[in-house]
């Protein structure tokens, strides 16, 4: 076999290949300028990453983020035919669909198509399942301007593409959404979001569109919102979900709770799409001349309709000035909290249903300040108990007057029965002598009714206060997880009509307390009533009420806020205690009887009211006698 050897030609070939490779490496090595450029690029990348980390709250977008939507001449012609002057906005549409900004309270997303908010998240609040609170999400809201153009088109901004620009000015984030006809002509939505504030500045203005917008046709701003469910009981939450608006220099009104309701108003300064504990409000610096509202209930079946509560809409006219739009407004997206809304000094406290007239005043100037003070240093459940005790102590003199009146009537009962027996054939005479005796003794059935009437404003004000108290939301007490919602000690495998599918303990306790309270008071009321025809039926009716009222309380409050049931439970317990103290330690029937006898001896002048009543009774008796004579 021939031995293989490395010949000269092979060696020369390897050397040539090696030389060529070395030459290529030498030729392709980076120059000092290229090495410097590479190092600079690395530094820029590191700086960009650091900048992105520092801008987590707001993603800034600029005009450089836009790319031409289409360069096809045929498509441009089609856009021109469809949109006219606004074809420019579609042709320069952004490749990004949304613009994202944040403050310490709100996380917002703007849809570049339509220029309006596609998502509003309240960062510091969660719903009953600990999920974030979204007022806007998944196309449940829209803002649209419907207008005509000078080339005979009707356009809707919700279908057109806006170009976003985001800038920062200290703690303020400015979002400019421009619907462009050209680089210098546009319709702009301008939002200014501030840290520590649920209110955003909002403006709609146009520039250079006087020859584009048809001023002879109406320009309408349409705002629509389907309100999300956030509470455990959707029906209870829906009861406090409604449209509230201010009009004609400070008047306020609402649409109510109908299945479908609508209304119109003039000189409207704000529109609130109010949910139970959260609200979306559009405010304006200069009133809208008119507004058309609509509300539709979306909860037909609580077991099936579990996502939305109501659908709201409002139509507002926009006016041109010199052929341009220039409207300054504000958006509020946040809690329906009286303390927060009242700070804006724009009558927004009316969004919170605290009651009308005197009931609202009691809540605003007494109960809210008192409860806020107590809640600053006490757990909210304890604050409710302390507040209830203070109110009952203040109102205890009313109960004393009521029981004093009942005691006087009870002592006079034998004499009143004797008068009725003596004049059983002459009711007019019986009534006259009864009034005369009561007047001399200083006792009257009305004296027992008036103290009860005094308590009604307080009762109704508190009935409005507790369901509207935002501070109670998601605050726990004992077995209760949320004082603004019903408490649950047992889930039922079935649903009881008007009661629900759960058992709440505080309504049970409140019902028991009401039963014993009525048992105490009903006996005294019956004992103080004079014997007369029909009294057995009256006694039977009062006995039925003694059982019916607690049962009604049990059913009515099973789905109500547990904070309200806690109040009624404590309130009735205290009332029972006050009654027992008054009856056993304060009121002395012997002393009252002696006082009545002294009063009888004193000459007592009849009041004008008593004189008038006496005259009316005498006239009625005369008319009755005249009619009897005519019949004979």
Buried (B, 14 or more C-beta within 10 A) or exposed (E): EEEEEEEEEEEEEEEEEEEEEEEEEEEEEEEEEEEEEEEEEEEEEEEEEEEEEEEEBBBBBEEEBBEEBBEEEEBBEBBBEEBBBBBBBBBBBBEBEBBBBBBEBBBBBBBBBBBBBBBBBBEEBEBBEEEEBBBBBEEBBBBBBBBBBBEEBEBBBBEBBBBBBBEEEEEBBBBBBBBBBEEEBBBBBBBBBBBEBBBBBBBBBBBBBBEBBBBEBEBBBBBBBBBBBBBBBBEBBBBBBBBBBBBEEEEBBBBEBEEEBEBEBEBBBBBBBBBBBBBBBBBBEEBBEBBBBBBBBBBEEBEEBEBBBBBBBBBBEBEBEEEBBBBBBBBBBBBBBBBBBBEBEBBBBBBBBBBEEEBBBBBBEBBBEBBBEBBEEBBBBEBBBBBBBEBBEEBBEBBBBBBBBBBBBBBBBEBBEEBBEEBEEEBBBBBBBBBBBBBBBBBBBEBBEEBEEBBEBBEBBBBBBBBBBBBBBBBEBEEBBBBBBBBBEEEEEEEEEEBBBBBBBBBBBBBBBBBBBBBBBBEBBBEBBBEBEEEEEEBEEBBEEBEEBBEBBBBBBBBBBBBBBBBBBBBBBBBBEBBEBBBEEEBEEEEBBEBBEEBBEEEBEEEEEBEEBBEEBEEEBEEEEEEEEEEE
